[in-house]
Amino acid sequence: MRKPLSLPVVAGMLLLCSAVGAADSTPTVVQANLTDAGTPPFHLVASISESADLTEHGEIEIYWASRDKWRRTIQSKDFSQTLIVNGDRIYEEDSEDYFPLALQTLATAVINPNPVLASWRQGDELITKSNGNADESGNVCVTADICAKSNFGLTETVGSKGHSVTFMDYQNFEGVRVARSLECKVDRGDSLQAHVIELSKMTQVDESLFRIPRDKAKNSPIQSVMVNESDLRQQALQPLQIIWPQVLDGKIDGDTSYYVSLDRAGQVREVLPLSINIERADDSARRQIMRWKFKPVMKDGIPVQAECIFNFSFNTRAYGPSRMLTDEQARKLASAIVDPVFPPGTPAGSTCAVRIAVDSDGNIIEQIPGQCGSGLYQLCSSVVGKWHFKPIVQSGMQLPYRAEIIFRTP
């Protein structure tokens, strides 16, 4: 039986709640570190929203008296937290046993950019004033030839894998500059955003804010660590296999990578794409990774969240039949079959072939036309999209396949 992974034996780990370790060349941003010694006490409130769903909102509120006396509350649809630090005593109450990556990142970066900076590695995106790719006027350059203009003035991006943050709308606070708008990439086309709606100096510190109730049982704060892929693979409770679906055309093999985050029980909770060579196969791969389970990662005998970059070499012809299934074979694997209603005037005897790729869960990942009469493909394709398919099962393993569905007019 494998033992739980113990933190001290894992090389290259990064404690994400503090800046431990450093990149080969740690970048810098204008964003101030408000947790530095000597920073005056402050009160910060930031609203949280999702770019994909602006109706979803949350809030981060921080009362900071000193490095050993502060309070943070987080309210969101996915996770809520009350964290109180008072000297050597720490109290944390969480709504569930997993701190989402983007929310975790923003809750720190809004007052301290160092963990994001420390996790940056050569090759990650970097657009900052210090490296000349951003300036005070709002110019932002991805490359020397690709530039844009930000509406928020100086805009800096540190593309640390799994914790990419863009700092915008810098304003002065007690002699330093603090971004009033931050964005953390969650997925393709989606991000979590924090907007600082209040940042003020606390002239009087209310000690009751930092009082830890005596009747509260000793708890275990959520911590996150970065784990090497080889070490985490050894803790897997099943083969870490991806049954790649059979894409229909174009590139069929290559390399790809995902940023994977586990909860303290060792269950995968988030999968973020880092390099995707075949986007059509991505959703299937991520669904399979989400089912992976590991022995818990431990720090000082306590389970912690774990983050890891997994790299894969894939071949979309490695699993399933080498040839495309015929119409007859495919229909035997289908249910909820409906046929298209051809518009009046469609020539009798017309045919239309729809080629599909079905993954190991039975999901259609792709459709393209085969030989098809003029104007018939859209109709036939929409009908096939309503069918339900089963995967092929061989020796207890679910396998993907390609198939050609043929429709004929009366």
N, C-alpha and C positions, 0 to 999 in steps of 0.2 A: 504493500500500500504506500502510495506516495505521501510524503509529509507536506503540510502547507508551506508555501514559499515564505521564507523568513527574510525580512528586509536587509539585514546586514550582509547576506551573501549574494545579493543582486547587484551586479555592477551597473553603474551609470544611472542610478535612480535619481529622480528630481522630486523633492517635496514641493508640491505646487502651492502650498499655502505660505511658503516663505522662499526667498531666493537662495536656494542651496545649489551649488554647482555653477558652472558658467559655460557658455558657448566658447568655441574656438576664439571668437572675437566678439565680445558682447556689444551689441549696438546701444545707442543712446537715443532718447526722445526728449522733447521739451516737457512732456508731462511730468509734473513734480511728484516726488514721493512724500505724501503727507504723513507717513508713519515714521519719518526720520526723527531722531531725538532733537528737541528744540522747536519742533513744530507747535504752534499755539493750539490749544484745544479748539475743536471745531464740531459743527453739526452739519451733516450732509444728507440730503434726500435726493434720490434719483428714481425717475419713473422707468419702467421696463416695458418694451413693446416688441412685437415680432414683425419683421418686414412682410412675412407671408400672411399675417393676420393681425391687422392693426387694432382689431377689437379686443385682443387679448392684452391685458395690462398687469403689471406688478409693480413692486416698489422695493427699493433698498434704502434703509435708513441707518446711519452710523453716528453714534456719539463717541467722540474721541477725546479723552482727557489726557492720556499719555500712552506710551507703548505697553505699559502693564495695567492700563485701566481704560477699557473701551467696550462698546456694546454695538452689535449689529443685528438688525432684523431684516429678514427677506420675506416678502409675500409675493407668490406667483401661482399660476394655475398648476404648475408641475411640482413645486417644492417651496416649502416655507421653513424658516429657521429663526431661532433666537439664540444668539451667541454672546456670552458675557465673559470678559476677561477682567479679573480683579486680583492683581498680584500673582501669586502662584496658583490661584484657584480659577478654574475654567468651567463654565456651565454652557451646555449646548443642548437645545431641544429642536429636533428635526421632524418634519411632517412625514418623511419616509426615509428609508435607508439608502438613498442615492442622491448625490448632489450633481445635477446636470452640468456638463462641461461648460457651456456658454455662460450660464448663470454664475457658476463658480468663478469663471475667468473675469467677468465684468465686476462681480462683487469685490474682487481684489484690485483690478486694474483701475477702477474709478478713483482709488486713492494711492495706489502703489503699482507702478508699471514693472517693477523689477522681476517678478516671476515670469511674466511674458517675455521680457528681454533675455532672461537667463535660459529660457527654453528654446530660443531662436538658434538655428544652426545654418551653417553655410549652405546656400542653395535655396533657403526659404526666402519668400518675398520680403523686401525691405525698402520702404519708401519713407525716408526721414529727412529732416533738415540737415542733420549732421553728414549724411552721405550725398547730399546735393540733389536728391530726387524729389524734394518738396521745398517750397519756400513760403515766405510770409504772405505773398500775394494770393496763394491758393493753387499755384501750379503744382501738378502732380505728374511725375513721369515714371511709367512702368519700365520703359526703355528710353534710350536717347532719342528715339524717333516716335515714340507713342506717349503723348502727354495730354492732360486734360486740365480743366479748371474747376476747383472745388468752390462751392458756394459758402464754405465755412472758414475761409482764410486758410492758415496753415493746417494741413491735413497730413498726418503721418500714419503709416501702416507697418506693423511688425507681424509678419506672416508666420508666426510659430505654429508648427503643425499641431492641430487640435485646439489651439488657443490663439488664433489669429485675431488681432485687435486693430481697429482704426481709431485714432484719436483726432477729434475735430473740435472746432469752436473753442479755441483757447482763450481764457480770460484770466486776469490777474486775481490773486488771492494772497493777501498778506506777504507781498514781495516775491511770490512765485507764480507760475502759470499752470493752470489746471484745465484740462479738456472738459467742456460741458456736455459733449456728446461723444459717445463711444459705441462702436459696432463690433460685434464678434460674429464671425462667420459660423453658421451652424451646418449648412449644407449648400449644394448648388442652388443659387437663387433665393436662399433663405438666410436670415441673420437675426440675432438678438441685439437689441439696442438699449442703451442706458442714456437717459437725458437728465443731467443734474439740474434740478429745479430749485434747490437751495444749497448754498454753501456759505456758512457764516461762522465767525469766530464766537466761541462760547466764553463770555466774560465771567460767568459764574458756573461752576460745576455742581450739578445736582447729584450728590452721592447716592441717592436712592436708585438712580438708573443702573448702578453697577453692583447693587446688592444681590447676592446669590442666596436664594431661599434655603434655609437650613434643612427643611424637610425634603428637599429634592435629592433623590438617590444619585449616587455617583454615576456619571454617564461617560460615554466614549465618543468624543468628537470625531466627525468624519474627516479623514485625511486622505490625500491622493498622492500616489507615487507613480513614477515612470519606471517601467520594467522592460528589460531586454527581451526581444522576441524569443531567442533560444531558451531563456530561463522560463518564460511563461508557457511555452509549448510543452515543457516537461511537466507542467501542472495540469494539463488538459485531462478531462475525465472521459474523453472520447477522441477518436481520430479527428484532427483538424483538417477535414477534407471539404473541398468545394466541388460540387458536381456542376461544372460549367455548362450552361445551355448551348445548344448548337445554333449559333447565329447563321443567318441565311446567306450572306454575301460579305464581301470585303475581307478585312483582316480577321484571321481566326485564332491567332496565338500571340503571345507577348508577355509583358510583365505589368503588374499592377500592385497597388498598396492601399491599405486602409488603416485608419486610426481607430483603435478599438478601446472602449472604456468598460470596465467591469465594476459591479457593485461589490460590497464587502463580503457577500456570500459566494462570489466567483461567477455570477451570471453576467453575460454581456448585456449592456444597457444602451450603448450607443455605438454606431459604426459610421464613420465619416470617410468618404473617398478622398484619397490624396492624389493618386495618378490613375486615371481611368482610360484604358486604351480602347475598350469596346463598351460604350455606354449602354447598349441594349442588354448586355449581360450583367450589368451592375446591380439592378434591383434584386435579381435572383441570388447573386453572390452575397449581398448584404443580409437578405432574409436568412440564409443558411448560417452566416456568422452569428447572427442574433440568437441562434439556438445553441451556441457553444456554451459549455460549462467548465469551470476550472476549480481547483482547490483554492481556498481563499489565500490572498497575499497577506502576509503578516508583518507588522512593525512592532517591536517590543512586545510580542505576544498578543497583539491586538489586530484584528482584521482591518484592512484599509482598502479604499478604492484603488484600482490599478489601471494604468493606461499603457498602451503598447502600439507600436507600428508593426503591422504584419505585411510581409511582402510575398507575392505569389508570382510564379510563372504558370501561365495558363494555356490550355489548348482546348478550344471549343469543339473539337472532334474526338476528345479522349473518352467520352462517355456516350453510350447509346448507339443505335444502329448507324452504320457507315453510310447507308443510303437513305434517301428520303422515302418516307412511308407513302404508299399509294392512297388514293381516295378511299378505297374499300377498307384498308387497314386503319386509316385515321378515323373513319366513322365508327369503327368498333370501339374506339377509345373515347368517343364523344357522347355527350348527353345534352339534353335541352336543345336538340337539333331543330332548327327552323330553316326553311328554304326561302330564298328571296322571291318577292313578287315582282316580276319583270314588267316594266311599263308597256302599255299598248304600243304596238308597232315594232317591237323587238323581233328581228328576223327569227323564224323557227330554226331550231337546230344550232343556235349560237351557243358557244361555250365560254366559260370564264374559269380560269384556274387561280386559286388563291394559295400562295405558299406561306406556311406558318412555322414558327419555331416555338416549341412547348418545353418549358423547363421541368426540372425534377419534381416540382410541386404541382405540375399540371397547369401552370399559368402560360398564356400566350405572351411571349415577349416581343414578337415581331411578326409583321405581315408584309408581304410584297406581292406584286402581280406576277403570275406566270403568263401563259398564252391566254389572252382575254379579249373578247370582242369589244369594240369601241363603246365607251361610256358605261360598261358593266362592272368595272372593278370596284368602284366606290360602294355600290349597292351590295355586291357579294361580300366584300371585306367587312362591311358593317354587320352583316348577318353572322358571319363566322365569329366575330368578336363577341357575340352573345352566347356562343356554344360553351359548354364546359368540357374540359378534357381531363383524362387521367394520364399519369406518367406510365411509361413501361416499367414493369417490375421484373427484375431478374435476380435470382438468388437472394431475395429479400431486399434488394437495392432498387430505389426509384431512379429511373433514368430519363434523360431528355430525348427529344427527337425532332426531326424536321418532317413535314408532311405537305402534300399537295391536295387541296380540296377542289373538286371540279363540279361546277354547276352547268346544267344544260337547259336551255329553254325548250318548252314543249314543241 
